[in-house]
């Protein structure tokens, strides 16, 4: 578990005290951890080094480390500087650390009564794990695509021969197969986006954002009309952007569809367009219940789903829509952010350069 999460849990436990493991049990867990742990008391004196930290610092076989100052065991100014800064500011410090030819992520967290915890994690192993996970997801999605297509054809064949006894079962089968097909498609798209270099592989064309929003709404309008939801498009002047048309269409579709799903019946989805200083901003607002603090923290994570009571539509997405929007924004050199509108509802803002820089 990342050290920052442990620190947050400890702060929560301070507010809600309860039984805790013994110090010996905590040290045993640290010793079995695949990441390095250093515990420091006042004066930056080492009280505990787990085996992984000893290997990272090159201290294997050292006769005595406990009680010595960290600077004596490792004189790296960046590591010791982060420890000193964490102590002075009483705040966690992050450091991307190069030491003895290796790259590490370092987290330094201050505790109570002068204690400091230092976590050392190899960036290479972390990146390898993430790459392996992404490849696994992509491979699984590819493998599922063909049998799902075949099952959809079987479902269509059954639908042509349906009777009253199995009508509802066949409808449910088709609905679930379509949902799985959407999930597989989104996984493949997200995998492609995450494995592409920002600015590379984009098919840039001049696009009128207002016209693109109207095209997106034309596809969503039949669903919106069922719940009497309307669109209000606000723009002072035409906004033209150089962007990958299919990807930007997908980003706007996900944002506006999300707003429709969280809007109350008879409500409005407001989209405003603006450009300034070489950037454009697409703001999509609904008039739903807004976002919780947890939603704001995790909204763009894969498969994150907020409070189901907020959804005003019976439709459910794959849980990847906003993650895809985020990656599309990044590949164009921009970003997406979420907030609660001051007068109610959720506000999603897609910010993009009018002319993205393409990677060589």
Secondary structure by P-SEA (a helix, b strand, c coil): ccaaaaaaaaaaaaacccccccaaaaaaaaaaccbbbbbbccccccccccaaaaaaacccccccccccccccccccaaaaaaaaaaaaacbbbbbbcccccbbbbbbbbbbccbbbbbbbbbaaaaaaaaaaaaaaaaaaaaaaaaaaaaaaaaaaaaaaacccccaaaaaaaaaaaaaaaaaaaaaaaaaaaaacccccccccccccaaaaaaaaaaaaaaaaaaabbbbbbbbccbbbbbcaaaaaaaaaaaaaaaaaaaccccbbbbbbbbccccbbbbbbbbccccccccccccccccccccccccccccccccccaaaaaaaaaaaaccbbbbbbcccccbbbbbbbbccccccc
